[in-house]
Amino acid sequence: MDILQFILQVLLGISSVLLTLLILLHKGRGGGLSDMFGGGMTSAVGSSGLAERNLNRFTVVLALVWFVAIVGLGLITKFEVI
């Protein structure tokens, strides 16, 4: 059980950092953090529709991995015998 808990903790840490980075990479819809870093400027070299869809897919999959790690750690903690 300790090995599974360690694996889930590492998975949670890695997925948290990557999820934060992927969310910050998304195209801004106005007034957000992406405008602060120059995302509000319109240019012809913007991301294509395919790149945006792939970024959305990666973000959703990573969010599901993050959610499963959270639930798994919660269940291990709840049913852990001292």
C-alpha positions in Angstrom: 0.0 0.0 0.0 2.9 2.3 0.7 4.3 1.9 -2.8 0.9 2.7 -4.4 0.6 5.8 -2.2 4.1 6.9 -3.2 3.3 6.4 -6.9 0.1 8.4 -6.6 1.8 11.2 -4.8 4.5 11.5 -7.5 1.8 11.3 -10.2 -0.2 14.0 -8.4 2.9 16.3 -8.2 3.9 15.9 -11.8 0.3 16.2 -13.1 -0.3 19.3 -11.0 2.7 21.2 -12.4 2.0 20.1 -16.0 -1.7 21.0 -15.6 -0.8 24.4 -14.5 1.5 24.9 -17.4 -1.1 23.6 -19.9 -3.8 25.9 -18.6 -1.5 28.9 -18.9 -0.7 27.9 -22.5 -4.4 28.2 -23.5 -5.5 31.1 -25.8 -6.9 33.9 -23.7 -10.5 34.9 -24.2 -9.8 38.4 -22.8 -8.7 40.0 -19.5 -6.9 37.0 -18.1 -3.4 36.0 -17.2 -2.6 35.3 -20.9 -3.1 39.0 -21.6 -0.5 39.8 -19.0 2.1 37.8 -21.0 1.2 39.2 -24.4 -1.6 36.8 -25.2 -4.0 39.7 -25.8 -2.1 40.9 -28.9 -3.6 39.6 -32.1 -1.2 38.4 -34.8 -1.3 36.3 -37.9 1.1 33.8 -36.3 -1.5 32.6 -33.7 -2.1 29.0 -32.9 -4.1 27.0 -35.5 -7.4 25.3 -34.7 -5.7 21.9 -34.6 -3.1 22.9 -32.1 -5.8 24.4 -29.9 -7.9 21.3 -30.0 -4.9 19.1 -29.2 -4.0 21.4 -26.3 -7.6 21.0 -25.0 -7.4 17.2 -25.3 -4.1 17.0 -23.4 -5.5 19.3 -20.7 -8.6 17.2 -20.3 -6.7 13.9 -20.1 -4.2 15.4 -17.6 -7.1 16.8 -15.5 -8.6 13.3 -15.4 -5.2 11.8 -14.3 -5.0 14.5 -11.6 -8.5 13.7 -10.4 -7.9 9.9 -10.3 -4.7 10.5 -8.3 -6.6 12.8 -5.8 -9.4 10.2 -5.4 -7.0 7.3 -5.1 -5.0 9.1 -2.4 -8.2 10.0 -0.5 -9.4 6.4 -0.6 -6.0 5.1 0.6 -6.0 7.6 3.4 -9.6 6.9 4.5 -9.2 3.1 4.6 -5.7 3.0 5.9 -5.3 0.9 9.1 -3.0 2.4 11.7 
